[in-house]
Amino acid sequence: MIGRLAGVILHRAADHILLDVRGVGYIVHVSPRTAAALPAAGEACALYTELLVREDLLQLFGFPTLLEKEWHRLLITVQGVGAKAAMAILGTLGAEGVGRAIALGDWTAIKAAPGVGPKLAQRVVMELKDKAPTVMALGGSLTVDIAQVDDAPVIEAPRPARASAAAPQASATADALSALLNLGYGQSEAAAAVAQASGENGASGEDGAAATPALIRAALRLLAPKE
């Protein structure tokens, strides 16, 4: 299994790149969101990858974070969601947006992805809602630098990096979710509260450590008994 590739971009397109890895060219399919964040042709690039195997087809899909890769893996387990539909959902919402929509049961957000109808969007939410807290808890710390190529022959374990602007928010989401679970809240209600609080607060520009307390407070207000 090819789990990560690091090399030089030879060609860029809207939905894929040709990546030269020490003389071997790999076609890696990416979402429009990921493609927009990649460096120019001729520059270094690294991505986590998922190899899709079919009887007559081998395809590599690339992701800037393991969080996004995990969401892609889960999305394609839903009947009717293929690899390209999963990429369309991630390209429209991002990993954080997908987690938020599923945790809140917001199938209309999923439906905004090209090629995804209402019935399929509802099925995605229904089948993955119980799994959302576990994936959200991965956070944004598992991030590869899309502008980094290893010089050593052996590729080292990827380090948290600056490549993903969503990483601090994902980290805050994971930490807030963990805090609520430690306080005794159920996984589903905690994930929904954190997702709603994250959506209402929006991108604050703070790093994960700074954003976490505010996110916890907002989620606790949502979970407080209504008089």
Short mmCIF file of the C-alpha atoms (twelve columns), coordinates in Angstrom:
data_MODEL
# 
_entry.id   MODEL 
# 
loop_
_atom_site.group_PDB 
_atom_site.id 
_atom_site.type_symbol 
_atom_site.label_atom_id 
_atom_site.label_alt_id 
_atom_site.label_comp_id 
_atom_site.label_asym_id 
_atom_site.label_seq_id 
_atom_site.Cartn_x 
_atom_site.Cartn_y 
_atom_site.Cartn_z 
_atom_site.pdbx_PDB_model_num 
ATOM 1   C CA . MET A 1   0.000   0.000  0.000   1 
ATOM 2   C CA . ILE A 2   1.278   3.456  -0.941  1 
ATOM 3   C CA . GLY A 3   0.523   5.689  2.032   1 
ATOM 4   C CA . ARG A 4   2.579   8.778  1.261   1 
ATOM 5   C CA . LEU A 5   4.451   10.222 -1.703  1 
ATOM 6   C CA . ALA A 6   7.022   12.998 -1.797  1 
ATOM 7   C CA . GLY A 7   8.529   14.350 -4.993  1 
ATOM 8   C CA . VAL A 8   8.404   17.140 -7.574  1 
ATOM 9   C CA . ILE A 9   5.268   18.208 -9.417  1 
ATOM 10  C CA . LEU A 10  5.702   17.740 -13.168 1 
ATOM 11  C CA . HIS A 11  2.166   18.699 -14.151 1 
ATOM 12  C CA . ARG A 12  -0.867  20.201 -12.425 1 
ATOM 13  C CA . ALA A 13  -4.527  19.902 -13.378 1 
ATOM 14  C CA . ALA A 14  -7.795  20.804 -11.660 1 
ATOM 15  C CA . ASP A 15  -8.259  17.336 -10.215 1 
ATOM 16  C CA . HIS A 16  -4.860  15.611 -10.345 1 
ATOM 17  C CA . ILE A 17  -1.107  16.073 -10.456 1 
ATOM 18  C CA . LEU A 18  1.763   14.165 -12.003 1 
ATOM 19  C CA . LEU A 19  4.315   13.683 -9.236  1 
ATOM 20  C CA . ASP A 20  7.895   12.643 -9.990  1 
ATOM 21  C CA . VAL A 21  9.252   10.496 -7.170  1 
ATOM 22  C CA . ARG A 22  12.911  9.765  -7.938  1 
ATOM 23  C CA . GLY A 23  12.288  9.123  -11.604 1 
ATOM 24  C CA . VAL A 24  8.890   7.464  -11.337 1 
ATOM 25  C CA . GLY A 25  5.832   9.522  -12.262 1 
ATOM 26  C CA . TYR A 26  2.657   9.012  -10.227 1 
ATOM 27  C CA . ILE A 27  -0.730  10.402 -11.212 1 
ATOM 28  C CA . VAL A 28  -2.360  11.479 -7.942  1 
ATOM 29  C CA . HIS A 29  -6.002  12.563 -7.915  1 
ATOM 30  C CA . VAL A 30  -6.758  15.449 -5.558  1 
ATOM 31  C CA . SER A 31  -9.757  17.588 -4.654  1 
ATOM 32  C CA . PRO A 32  -10.015 21.126 -6.075  1 
ATOM 33  C CA . ARG A 33  -9.408  22.438 -2.550  1 
ATOM 34  C CA . THR A 34  -6.138  20.499 -2.271  1 
ATOM 35  C CA . ALA A 35  -5.118  21.368 -5.832  1 
ATOM 36  C CA . ALA A 36  -5.466  25.081 -5.068  1 
ATOM 37  C CA . ALA A 37  -3.076  24.739 -2.119  1 
ATOM 38  C CA . LEU A 38  -0.367  22.862 -4.003  1 
ATOM 39  C CA . PRO A 39  2.832   24.577 -5.163  1 
ATOM 40  C CA . ALA A 40  3.549   25.256 -8.824  1 
ATOM 41  C CA . ALA A 41  4.888   22.716 -11.302 1 
ATOM 42  C CA . GLY A 42  8.587   22.124 -10.766 1 
ATOM 43  C CA . GLU A 43  8.323   22.526 -6.997  1 
ATOM 44  C CA . ALA A 44  8.389   19.972 -4.195  1 
ATOM 45  C CA . CYS A 45  5.248   18.346 -2.902  1 
ATOM 46  C CA . ALA A 46  4.251   15.629 -0.431  1 
ATOM 47  C CA . LEU A 47  0.836   14.075 0.111   1 
ATOM 48  C CA . TYR A 48  -0.733  11.240 2.037   1 
ATOM 49  C CA . THR A 49  -2.190  8.800  -0.460  1 
ATOM 50  C CA . GLU A 50  -4.834  6.125  -0.737  1 
ATOM 51  C CA . LEU A 51  -4.562  3.457  -3.443  1 
ATOM 52  C CA . LEU A 52  -7.905  2.431  -4.912  1 
ATOM 53  C CA . VAL A 53  -7.815  -1.006 -6.530  1 
ATOM 54  C CA . ARG A 54  -10.433 -2.143 -9.037  1 
ATOM 55  C CA . GLU A 55  -10.398 -5.081 -11.445 1 
ATOM 56  C CA . ASP A 56  -9.258  -2.909 -14.348 1 
ATOM 57  C CA . LEU A 57  -8.066  0.216  -12.583 1 
ATOM 58  C CA . LEU A 58  -5.500  1.478  -10.085 1 
ATOM 59  C CA . GLN A 59  -5.914  5.046  -8.823  1 
ATOM 60  C CA . LEU A 60  -4.021  7.100  -6.262  1 
ATOM 61  C CA . PHE A 61  -5.823  9.798  -4.295  1 
ATOM 62  C CA . GLY A 62  -3.867  12.437 -2.401  1 
ATOM 63  C CA . PHE A 63  -4.630  14.313 0.835   1 
ATOM 64  C CA . PRO A 64  -2.802  16.999 2.843   1 
ATOM 65  C CA . THR A 65  -3.885  15.497 6.197   1 
ATOM 66  C CA . LEU A 66  -4.586  12.057 7.605   1 
ATOM 67  C CA . LEU A 67  -7.862  13.493 8.890   1 
ATOM 68  C CA . GLU A 68  -8.984  14.144 5.322   1 
ATOM 69  C CA . LYS A 69  -7.718  10.754 4.204   1 
ATOM 70  C CA . GLU A 70  -9.739  9.071  6.963   1 
ATOM 71  C CA . TRP A 71  -12.884 10.915 5.948   1 
ATOM 72  C CA . HIS A 72  -12.356 9.821  2.361   1 
ATOM 73  C CA . ARG A 73  -11.944 6.225  3.498   1 
ATOM 74  C CA . LEU A 74  -15.198 6.398  5.469   1 
ATOM 75  C CA . LEU A 75  -17.171 8.229  2.787   1 
ATOM 76  C CA . ILE A 76  -16.532 5.515  0.200   1 
ATOM 77  C CA . THR A 77  -17.952 2.892  2.589   1 
ATOM 78  C CA . VAL A 78  -21.373 4.491  2.082   1 
ATOM 79  C CA . GLN A 79  -23.341 2.782  -0.669  1 
ATOM 80  C CA . GLY A 80  -23.427 4.988  -3.741  1 
ATOM 81  C CA . VAL A 81  -20.412 7.100  -2.772  1 
ATOM 82  C CA . GLY A 82  -17.449 6.380  -5.005  1 
ATOM 83  C CA . ALA A 83  -13.956 7.746  -4.702  1 
ATOM 84  C CA . LYS A 84  -14.685 10.734 -6.938  1 
ATOM 85  C CA . ALA A 85  -17.897 11.612 -5.096  1 
ATOM 86  C CA . ALA A 86  -15.987 11.456 -1.813  1 
ATOM 87  C CA . MET A 87  -13.367 13.809 -3.265  1 
ATOM 88  C CA . ALA A 88  -16.144 16.156 -4.416  1 
ATOM 89  C CA . ILE A 89  -17.580 16.258 -0.881  1 
ATOM 90  C CA . LEU A 90  -14.160 16.921 0.640   1 
ATOM 91  C CA . GLY A 91  -13.362 19.477 -2.032  1 
ATOM 92  C CA . THR A 92  -16.568 21.357 -1.258  1 
ATOM 93  C CA . LEU A 93  -16.508 21.231 2.541   1 
ATOM 94  C CA . GLY A 94  -12.994 20.251 3.603   1 
ATOM 95  C CA . ALA A 95  -12.343 17.684 6.318   1 
ATOM 96  C CA . GLU A 96  -13.545 20.019 9.085   1 
ATOM 97  C CA . GLY A 97  -16.703 20.889 7.188   1 
ATOM 98  C CA . VAL A 98  -17.528 17.262 6.499   1 
ATOM 99  C CA . GLY A 99  -17.143 16.377 10.168  1 
ATOM 100 C CA . ARG A 100 -19.295 19.327 11.215  1 
ATOM 101 C CA . ALA A 101 -22.055 18.546 8.712   1 
ATOM 102 C CA . ILE A 102 -22.227 14.875 9.650   1 
ATOM 103 C CA . ALA A 103 -22.118 15.517 13.394  1 
ATOM 104 C CA . LEU A 104 -24.990 18.010 13.067  1 
ATOM 105 C CA . GLY A 105 -26.981 15.843 10.668  1 
ATOM 106 C CA . ASP A 106 -26.763 18.641 8.080   1 
ATOM 107 C CA . TRP A 107 -27.280 16.656 4.894   1 
ATOM 108 C CA . THR A 108 -27.961 19.838 2.893   1 
ATOM 109 C CA . ALA A 109 -24.293 20.797 3.330   1 
ATOM 110 C CA . ILE A 110 -23.245 17.404 1.936   1 
ATOM 111 C CA . LYS A 111 -25.692 17.879 -0.958  1 
ATOM 112 C CA . ALA A 112 -23.818 21.017 -1.991  1 
ATOM 113 C CA . ALA A 113 -21.050 18.817 -3.428  1 
ATOM 114 C CA . PRO A 114 -21.255 18.328 -7.218  1 
ATOM 115 C CA . GLY A 115 -23.006 15.101 -8.177  1 
ATOM 116 C CA . VAL A 116 -24.421 14.409 -4.714  1 
ATOM 117 C CA . GLY A 117 -28.210 14.288 -4.532  1 
ATOM 118 C CA . PRO A 118 -30.426 14.625 -1.468  1 
ATOM 119 C CA . LYS A 119 -30.976 10.899 -0.941  1 
ATOM 120 C CA . LEU A 120 -27.265 10.158 -1.091  1 
ATOM 121 C CA . ALA A 121 -26.470 13.093 1.203   1 
ATOM 122 C CA . GLN A 122 -28.991 11.838 3.756   1 
ATOM 123 C CA . ARG A 123 -27.500 8.346  3.562   1 
ATOM 124 C CA . VAL A 124 -24.004 9.723  4.202   1 
ATOM 125 C CA . VAL A 125 -25.159 11.526 7.338   1 
ATOM 126 C CA . MET A 126 -27.207 8.593  8.606   1 
ATOM 127 C CA . GLU A 127 -24.480 5.973  8.119   1 
ATOM 128 C CA . LEU A 128 -21.520 8.036  9.373   1 
ATOM 129 C CA . LYS A 129 -23.012 10.109 12.189  1 
ATOM 130 C CA . ASP A 130 -22.006 7.622  14.893  1 
ATOM 131 C CA . LYS A 131 -18.467 7.487  13.495  1 
ATOM 132 C CA . ALA A 132 -18.008 11.264 13.305  1 
ATOM 133 C CA . PRO A 133 -16.727 11.761 16.895  1 
ATOM 134 C CA . THR A 134 -13.939 9.223  16.421  1 
ATOM 135 C CA . VAL A 135 -12.730 10.854 13.207  1 
ATOM 136 C CA . MET A 136 -13.092 14.389 14.571  1 
ATOM 137 C CA . ALA A 137 -10.922 13.355 17.518  1 
ATOM 138 C CA . LEU A 138 -7.990  12.793 15.132  1 
ATOM 139 C CA . GLY A 139 -7.605  16.559 14.996  1 
ATOM 140 C CA . GLY A 140 -5.279  18.479 12.712  1 
ATOM 141 C CA . SER A 141 -1.946  17.384 14.158  1 
ATOM 142 C CA . LEU A 142 -1.551  14.678 11.529  1 
ATOM 143 C CA . THR A 143 -0.553  16.968 8.680   1 
ATOM 144 C CA . VAL A 144 2.017   16.597 5.921   1 
ATOM 145 C CA . ASP A 145 3.826   19.605 4.507   1 
ATOM 146 C CA . ILE A 146 2.730   19.691 0.870   1 
ATOM 147 C CA . ALA A 147 5.819   21.746 0.046   1 
ATOM 148 C CA . GLN A 148 8.284   19.366 1.659   1 
ATOM 149 C CA . VAL A 149 10.273  16.544 0.032   1 
ATOM 150 C CA . ASP A 150 12.555  14.292 2.015   1 
ATOM 151 C CA . ASP A 151 16.201  14.363 1.055   1 
ATOM 152 C CA . ALA A 152 16.997  11.033 2.681   1 
ATOM 153 C CA . PRO A 153 16.355  7.765  0.826   1 
ATOM 154 C CA . VAL A 154 14.064  6.596  3.605   1 
ATOM 155 C CA . ILE A 155 10.931  8.693  4.034   1 
ATOM 156 C CA . GLU A 156 10.575  9.677  7.670   1 
ATOM 157 C CA . ALA A 157 7.317   9.907  9.575   1 
ATOM 158 C CA . PRO A 158 5.571   13.155 8.587   1 
ATOM 159 C CA . ARG A 159 5.683   16.051 11.032  1 
ATOM 160 C CA . PRO A 160 2.978   18.567 11.861  1 
ATOM 161 C CA . ALA A 161 3.416   21.373 9.363   1 
ATOM 162 C CA . ARG A 162 2.247   24.750 8.198   1 
ATOM 163 C CA . ALA A 163 0.735   23.451 4.984   1 
ATOM 164 C CA . SER A 164 -2.854  23.157 6.169   1 
ATOM 165 C CA . ALA A 165 -4.567  26.302 7.394   1 
ATOM 166 C CA . ALA A 166 -7.349  24.088 8.826   1 
ATOM 167 C CA . ALA A 167 -4.962  22.213 11.122  1 
ATOM 168 C CA . PRO A 168 -5.270  24.588 14.136  1 
ATOM 169 C CA . GLN A 169 -9.060  24.490 13.913  1 
ATOM 170 C CA . ALA A 170 -9.074  20.704 13.626  1 
ATOM 171 C CA . SER A 171 -6.752  20.472 16.622  1 
ATOM 172 C CA . ALA A 172 -9.054  22.733 18.664  1 
ATOM 173 C CA . THR A 173 -12.053 20.633 17.652  1 
ATOM 174 C CA . ALA A 174 -10.328 17.431 18.740  1 
ATOM 175 C CA . ASP A 175 -9.228  18.904 22.067  1 
ATOM 176 C CA . ALA A 176 -12.675 20.352 22.812  1 
ATOM 177 C CA . LEU A 177 -14.340 17.064 21.950  1 
ATOM 178 C CA . SER A 178 -11.946 15.189 24.235  1 
ATOM 179 C CA . ALA A 179 -12.665 17.622 27.076  1 
ATOM 180 C CA . LEU A 180 -16.431 17.148 26.774  1 
ATOM 181 C CA . LEU A 181 -16.090 13.373 26.688  1 
ATOM 182 C CA . ASN A 182 -13.976 13.550 29.843  1 
ATOM 183 C CA . LEU A 183 -16.785 15.540 31.473  1 
ATOM 184 C CA . GLY A 184 -19.140 12.652 30.826  1 
ATOM 185 C CA . TYR A 185 -21.053 13.809 27.764  1 
ATOM 186 C CA . GLY A 186 -21.965 11.211 25.158  1 
ATOM 187 C CA . GLN A 187 -19.997 11.040 21.931  1 
ATOM 188 C CA . SER A 188 -22.842 12.082 19.642  1 
ATOM 189 C CA . GLU A 189 -24.050 15.028 21.712  1 
ATOM 190 C CA . ALA A 190 -20.505 16.225 22.380  1 
ATOM 191 C CA . ALA A 191 -19.561 16.030 18.699  1 
ATOM 192 C CA . ALA A 192 -22.724 17.876 17.654  1 
ATOM 193 C CA . ALA A 193 -22.146 20.642 20.216  1 
ATOM 194 C CA . VAL A 194 -18.500 21.108 19.224  1 
ATOM 195 C CA . ALA A 195 -19.414 21.079 15.534  1 
ATOM 196 C CA . GLN A 196 -22.136 23.695 16.050  1 
ATOM 197 C CA . ALA A 197 -19.903 25.870 18.220  1 
ATOM 198 C CA . SER A 198 -17.094 25.634 15.682  1 
ATOM 199 C CA . GLY A 199 -19.427 26.638 12.864  1 
ATOM 200 C CA . GLU A 200 -20.875 29.584 14.799  1 
ATOM 201 C CA . ASN A 201 -17.482 30.870 15.911  1 
ATOM 202 C CA . GLY A 202 -15.943 30.469 12.465  1 
ATOM 203 C CA . ALA A 203 -12.229 30.648 11.743  1 
ATOM 204 C CA . SER A 204 -10.767 32.808 14.476  1 
ATOM 205 C CA . GLY A 205 -7.228  32.812 13.166  1 
ATOM 206 C CA . GLU A 206 -6.020  31.520 16.519  1 
ATOM 207 C CA . ASP A 207 -3.852  28.473 16.893  1 
ATOM 208 C CA . GLY A 208 -5.359  25.299 18.345  1 
ATOM 209 C CA . ALA A 209 -4.225  25.988 21.915  1 
ATOM 210 C CA . ALA A 210 -5.737  29.480 21.909  1 
ATOM 211 C CA . ALA A 211 -9.028  28.475 20.267  1 
ATOM 212 C CA . THR A 212 -9.740  25.411 22.398  1 
ATOM 213 C CA . PRO A 213 -10.987 27.108 25.621  1 
ATOM 214 C CA . ALA A 214 -13.413 29.323 23.714  1 
ATOM 215 C CA . LEU A 215 -14.703 26.338 21.773  1 
ATOM 216 C CA . ILE A 216 -15.233 24.332 24.971  1 
ATOM 217 C CA . ARG A 217 -17.133 27.207 26.595  1 
ATOM 218 C CA . ALA A 218 -19.344 27.652 23.546  1 
ATOM 219 C CA . ALA A 219 -20.075 23.921 23.350  1 
ATOM 220 C CA . LEU A 220 -20.917 23.780 27.066  1 
ATOM 221 C CA . ARG A 221 -23.391 26.628 26.616  1 
ATOM 222 C CA . LEU A 222 -25.095 24.649 23.877  1 
ATOM 223 C CA . LEU A 223 -25.213 21.560 26.094  1 
ATOM 224 C CA . ALA A 224 -26.560 23.416 29.125  1 
ATOM 225 C CA . PRO A 225 -30.167 22.505 30.079  1 
ATOM 226 C CA . LYS A 226 -32.647 24.908 28.557  1 
ATOM 227 C CA . GLU A 227 -34.993 26.565 31.032  1 
# 
